[in-house]
């Protein structure tokens, strides 16, 4: 847990799920720079009496600090939403003080102060700016924030093209602010997302099927090479198996499983609202007639009954925003073991250097290599 001291107050903050030895903070210098700017007496405190929208608030630091002004938080992360609720509670703040909208929800009709935490994905920033732009008016205060390494010329050009004239601040503690002046004369064009493409002809049952990617999904304009390798080595269960595409992204793994095993029930799970929307559209476009599936935005497999799953397919992420970590993968493996029935299997693809086999042997007591090449490996662990 971290203590954040700002002009708005001092707040105890943590990421979600909370781990006692989590080395990462729930806020950084970009958050504090923005909060200081909002209360800066030299430039004049920003009037927060109207509708305040906070886009991309990673762990709820901004929403918690601004809770007295009843902001609307717009985010794509289920874990970020849970962190916001937990941080409000631990600071004695009303849960209803912050309006929670997902990246797929309709933004407020009018936004008077727009605060944007610059995301890692330029595509996601583009989509979100397009979505909120109709609510911005000539007097809207628009301020973006991010670490210097997150803000590029392309970032500023997006604000300029979609919102209006844009400038940046000096860097402070390796963070920078973006100031955009709304231009009502700019055309309000729709977002170019989602993006669609056809799968190549050599990836098994899903070959030639259409993939739908909403903005911010990993490798949104093409099939990533790890998933491509995995698709060539997926297991076939047969019968009415319960299969989970864990961390589903655009849902290609689950779609391929549904095509290979028409009697299977597929559950798509991801903590990204955009990912689950992508997976559902990918499945609806390419699944066989009568195929059964459900789509869950959540924290891994915590919403599934223990011992209820036959097979889990997993291509785990190894980044949390800009931090490299295997914590997410380890949590996914542990959750998969709980959800699997006796004899159920977890199949994982990953870069060789990540050494997932070590974690799988510790969690499952076993791990076999199904396939490998110089870069990737497909691993199988069985619940016994």
C-alpha distance (Angstrom), angle and dihedral (degrees) to the residues before:
residue distance angle dihedral
X1 . . .
X2 3.80 . .
X3 3.80 132.8 .
X4 3.80 113.3 -134.9
X5 3.81 116.6 -164.0
X6 3.81 115.1 -163.6
X7 3.81 138.4 154.6
X8 3.81 85.6 -95.8
X9 3.82 92.7 57.9
X10 3.80 142.3 -82.4
X11 3.79 117.8 -63.0
X12 3.79 136.0 -173.8
X13 3.80 107.8 -135.5
X14 3.80 137.6 -178.8
X15 3.77 137.2 173.2
X16 3.80 121.4 -116.6
X17 2.94 129.5 -79.5
X18 3.78 88.6 32.9
X19 3.81 117.3 -135.7
X20 3.83 122.3 -174.4
X21 3.81 92.4 -133.5
X22 3.79 98.6 37.5
X23 3.84 104.3 144.6
X24 3.81 93.6 -158.4
X25 3.80 127.1 87.7
X26 3.79 124.5 -131.6
X27 3.81 89.7 -129.6
X28 3.79 139.6 27.3
X29 3.80 141.4 -164.3
X30 3.80 92.1 -75.6
X31 3.82 90.3 61.4
X32 3.80 93.7 47.7
X33 3.82 92.6 45.8
X34 3.80 91.1 54.7
X35 3.82 93.9 46.2
X36 3.81 90.7 49.8
X37 3.81 90.8 49.4
X38 3.81 91.5 53.3
X39 3.82 90.1 57.2
X40 3.83 99.6 33.9
X41 3.84 107.8 138.6
X42 3.81 92.6 -159.5
X43 3.80 95.8 59.9
X44 3.79 91.9 30.8
X45 3.82 122.8 -102.0
X46 3.78 113.4 -81.7
X47 3.81 113.4 -107.4
X48 3.80 104.6 -114.4
X49 3.80 96.7 175.7
X50 3.82 93.7 104.8
X51 3.80 129.9 59.4
X52 3.80 110.4 -45.4
X53 3.81 116.7 -163.4
X54 3.80 121.1 -168.0
X55 3.80 113.7 -163.8
X56 3.80 121.7 -164.3
X57 3.83 98.4 3.7
X58 3.80 98.0 171.7
X59 3.80 104.6 -155.5
X60 3.78 101.8 1.2
X61 3.81 98.0 -93.8
X62 3.81 93.1 130.8
X63 3.80 95.8 42.3
X64 3.81 92.0 47.2
X65 3.80 93.7 49.4
X66 3.82 90.5 47.8
X67 3.81 97.1 40.7
X68 3.82 91.5 115.7
X69 3.82 87.1 67.6
X70 3.83 93.8 50.4
X71 3.80 97.5 -125.9
X72 3.79 127.0 -168.5
X73 3.79 112.5 -122.8
X74 3.82 116.3 -151.8
X75 3.80 114.2 -167.4
X76 3.78 144.4 148.6
X77 3.80 98.2 -144.1
X78 3.81 123.8 91.4
X79 3.80 88.9 -165.8
X80 3.80 89.6 51.6
X81 3.80 89.3 52.7
X82 3.81 91.7 49.9
X83 3.80 89.5 48.4
X84 3.80 90.5 52.7
X85 3.81 92.4 51.7
X86 3.80 92.0 46.4
X87 3.81 92.3 47.9
X88 3.79 92.0 49.6
X89 3.80 89.8 51.3
X90 3.81 96.2 47.4
X91 3.80 89.7 51.8
X92 3.79 93.7 49.6
X93 3.80 93.5 -111.7
X94 3.79 126.5 144.9
X95 3.79 112.3 -97.9
X96 3.80 88.5 -140.5
X97 3.81 91.4 56.1
X98 3.81 88.3 88.9
X99 3.79 123.4 52.4
X100 3.80 109.4 -140.1
X101 3.80 118.5 -147.7
X102 3.79 127.2 169.1
X103 3.78 123.7 -135.1
X104 3.81 87.7 -102.1
X105 3.83 95.6 52.7
X106 3.80 123.8 95.8
X107 3.83 109.9 -97.2
X108 3.84 121.7 -128.1
X109 3.82 115.8 -72.8
X110 3.82 91.3 -121.8
X111 3.81 129.2 27.5
X112 3.82 119.7 -170.1
X113 3.81 97.7 177.2
X114 3.80 119.4 27.5
X115 3.81 116.7 -168.5
X116 3.79 116.9 -174.7
X117 3.77 125.6 -168.3
X118 3.83 101.4 -155.6
X119 3.82 108.8 -120.6
X120 3.78 128.1 -143.4
X121 3.81 90.4 -112.7
X122 3.80 116.3 72.7
X123 3.81 88.5 -163.8
X124 3.80 91.1 57.0
X125 3.81 90.9 50.0
X126 3.80 89.8 50.7
X127 3.79 92.7 50.4
X128 3.80 94.3 46.9
X129 3.81 93.9 47.4
X130 3.80 89.8 51.0
X131 3.81 89.9 50.1
X132 3.82 96.2 50.5
X133 3.83 97.9 36.0
X134 3.84 95.1 87.5
X135 3.83 89.0 58.9
X136 3.80 93.6 52.3
X137 3.81 117.9 95.1
X138 3.80 134.2 -171.3
X139 3.82 93.4 -86.4
X140 3.79 97.3 44.9
X141 3.79 113.9 125.1
X142 3.81 108.0 -134.1
X143 3.80 119.3 -169.2
X144 3.78 126.5 167.2
X145 3.78 125.7 -168.3
X146 3.77 137.2 -166.6
X147 3.75 144.8 134.1
X148 3.79 114.5 -76.4
X149 3.82 91.4 -109.0
X150 3.83 89.6 55.8
X151 3.82 96.3 53.2
X152 3.79 117.6 75.6
X153 3.79 136.9 164.5
X154 3.81 87.7 -95.5
X155 3.83 89.1 56.5
X156 3.79 92.2 54.9
X157 3.80 91.8 45.2
X158 3.80 90.1 56.9
X159 3.80 92.4 53.6
X160 3.81 88.9 45.9
X161 3.80 94.4 49.3
X162 3.80 98.2 43.1
X163 3.84 104.7 28.9
X164 3.82 109.3 18.8
X165 3.83 143.7 -100.9
X166 3.79 109.8 1.0
X167 3.80 137.2 -162.7
X168 3.79 135.6 169.7
X169 3.79 135.3 -132.5
X170 3.75 129.3 -125.1
X171 3.79 114.3 -82.6
X172 3.81 115.9 -97.5
X173 3.81 118.9 -173.1
X174 3.81 88.2 -15.3
X175 3.82 91.4 -55.9
X176 3.78 128.8 113.2
X177 3.80 137.8 -166.8
X178 3.80 127.8 -137.9
X179 3.81 120.3 -148.2
X180 3.80 117.8 -163.3
X181 3.81 124.7 -176.7
X182 3.82 111.2 -149.3
X183 3.79 114.4 -119.5
X184 3.84 109.3 -157.4
X185 3.80 89.3 -164.8
X186 3.80 93.0 66.3
X187 3.82 112.5 104.9
X188 3.80 113.1 -109.1
X189 3.79 100.3 -131.8
X190 3.81 122.8 -179.1
X191 3.77 121.0 -105.1
X192 3.82 114.2 -89.5
X193 3.81 89.1 -135.3
X194 3.01 141.2 134.8
X195 3.79 99.8 58.6
X196 3.80 122.2 -155.6
X197 3.79 133.0 -159.4
X198 3.80 138.3 161.4
X199 3.78 122.3 -109.2
X200 3.82 116.7 -115.7
X201 3.78 121.0 -100.2
X202 3.82 97.5 -109.4
X203 3.81 103.9 61.4
X204 3.77 102.0 90.8
X205 3.82 127.1 -114.5
X206 3.82 94.7 -3.2
X207 3.81 94.4 54.9
X208 3.80 111.6 136.5
X209 3.82 94.3 10.5
X210 3.79 120.5 133.8
X211 3.80 119.0 -105.9
X212 3.81 120.0 -154.5
X213 3.80 118.2 -154.2
X214 3.77 124.8 -173.9
X215 3.79 115.8 -156.8
X216 3.78 117.3 -72.1
X217 3.80 96.8 27.5
X218 3.80 112.4 135.5
X219 3.81 113.0 -93.1
X220 3.81 90.8 -1.7
X221 3.81 99.2 177.0
X222 3.81 99.5 49.0
X223 3.78 143.2 12.9
X224 3.81 109.1 -80.4
X225 3.78 114.9 -123.9
X226 3.81 95.3 -120.4
X227 3.80 93.1 55.8
X228 3.80 90.0 43.3
X229 3.80 90.1 56.4
X230 3.82 91.3 46.0
X231 3.82 93.1 51.1
X232 3.80 89.6 60.7
X233 3.80 92.0 57.1
X234 3.81 105.9 37.3
X235 3.82 116.9 139.5
X236 3.80 123.4 -116.9
X237 3.79 113.7 -138.2
X238 3.80 103.8 177.5
X239 3.79 125.9 -154.4
X240 3.78 126.2 41.9
X241 3.79 97.3 -30.5
X242 3.79 122.8 167.7
X243 3.82 105.7 -129.9
X244 3.81 127.2 -177.0
X245 3.80 125.9 -157.1
X246 3.81 96.8 -155.2
X247 3.80 114.9 -159.2
X248 3.78 84.9 8.8
X249 3.80 100.8 -174.6
X250 3.80 104.9 -179.8
X251 3.81 91.9 -7.2
X252 3.80 99.5 -114.6
X253 3.82 94.0 137.3
X254 3.80 93.3 50.7
X255 3.80 91.9 45.6
X256 3.81 91.0 52.4
X257 3.81 90.0 49.1
X258 3.82 90.7 51.2
X259 3.80 91.2 51.0
X260 3.81 92.6 47.5
X261 3.84 93.4 45.4
X262 3.83 108.4 30.4
X263 3.81 91.8 -178.4
X264 3.77 94.6 55.1
X265 3.79 125.5 106.3
X266 3.80 110.9 -134.1
X267 3.80 124.3 -154.8
X268 3.79 116.8 -164.7
X269 3.82 115.0 -157.1
X270 3.79 130.7 -178.7
X271 3.80 137.2 145.0
X272 3.82 90.2 -132.7
X273 3.80 117.3 87.5
X274 3.79 89.5 -154.9
X275 3.80 92.1 51.2
X276 3.80 93.7 52.7
X277 3.81 90.4 47.1
X278 3.81 88.6 51.1
X279 3.80 92.3 48.6
X280 3.79 92.4 50.0
X281 3.81 92.9 50.6
X282 3.82 91.5 45.0
X283 3.81 90.5 50.5
X284 3.81 95.2 46.0
X285 3.81 90.5 50.0
X286 3.80 97.5 48.5
X287 3.81 112.3 19.4
X288 3.80 121.5 111.3
X289 3.79 118.5 -101.7
X290 3.78 112.0 -80.4
X291 3.80 94.7 16.6
X292 3.80 113.0 152.2
X293 3.79 124.7 -139.6
X294 3.76 143.5 150.5
X295 3.78 129.7 -157.3
X296 3.79 124.1 -142.3
X297 3.78 131.2 -173.3
X298 3.77 104.6 -159.0
X299 3.77 153.2 103.5
X300 3.78 102.1 -59.8
X301 3.80 115.7 -74.8
X302 3.81 97.8 -27.2
X303 3.82 91.1 116.3
X304 3.82 93.6 57.0
X305 3.79 123.7 86.5
X306 3.82 114.2 -106.4
X307 3.78 112.8 -101.4
X308 3.81 94.1 15.8
X309 3.81 102.0 112.1
X310 3.80 132.0 79.7
X311 3.79 101.3 -169.5
X312 3.82 135.9 13.9
X313 3.81 120.8 -163.5
X314 3.79 114.8 -161.7
X315 3.79 137.9 179.1
X316 3.81 97.2 174.6
X317 3.80 123.8 -156.5
X318 3.78 118.1 -120.1
X319 3.81 96.8 -162.4
X320 3.79 130.5 74.6
X321 3.79 102.3 -165.4
X322 3.84 101.1 -54.5
X323 3.81 96.5 -21.1
X324 3.81 120.4 98.7
X325 3.80 110.5 -138.0
X326 3.79 140.9 148.2
X327 3.80 92.3 -151.4
X328 3.81 92.8 101.6
X329 3.80 92.5 50.2
X330 3.82 92.0 49.2
X331 3.81 90.8 50.1
X332 3.82 90.1 49.5
X333 3.81 91.9 50.8
X334 3.79 92.5 49.2
X335 3.80 91.9 47.1
X336 3.79 90.9 48.6
X337 3.80 92.0 54.0
X338 3.81 90.5 53.4
X339 3.81 93.3 48.0
X340 3.81 95.5 46.7
X341 3.79 122.7 89.9
X342 3.80 120.4 -129.9
X343 3.78 105.9 -69.0
X344 3.80 92.0 19.8
X345 3.78 118.3 136.2
X346 3.80 138.6 -135.4
X347 3.81 115.4 -154.5
X348 3.80 116.5 -166.0
X349 3.79 135.1 -177.4
X350 3.78 121.1 -160.8
X351 3.75 146.0 144.8
X352 3.80 110.8 -75.9
X353 3.79 93.6 -123.6
X354 3.83 92.4 60.9
X355 3.83 91.5 72.9
X356 3.80 94.7 -145.9
X357 3.81 88.9 164.0
X358 3.81 88.9 72.8
X359 3.82 92.7 56.8
X360 3.81 93.1 43.0
X361 3.80 92.8 52.4
X362 3.78 90.1 50.1
X363 3.83 94.1 47.8
X364 3.83 100.6 36.1
X365 3.79 101.8 22.5
X366 3.79 90.3 -125.3
X367 3.80 142.8 53.5
X368 3.80 132.8 175.1
X369 3.78 130.0 -168.9
X370 3.81 111.6 -121.2
X371 3.79 98.2 -179.6
X372 3.76 140.3 -17.9
X373 3.75 145.4 179.9
X374 3.82 131.0 -174.1
X375 3.83 91.3 -75.6
X376 3.82 109.8 25.6
X377 3.77 139.6 39.2
X378 3.82 131.5 -164.0
X379 3.80 112.7 -146.0
X380 3.81 132.6 -167.5
X381 3.80 126.6 -156.6
X382 3.82 124.7 -178.7
X383 3.80 126.6 -152.6
X384 3.80 107.0 -128.5
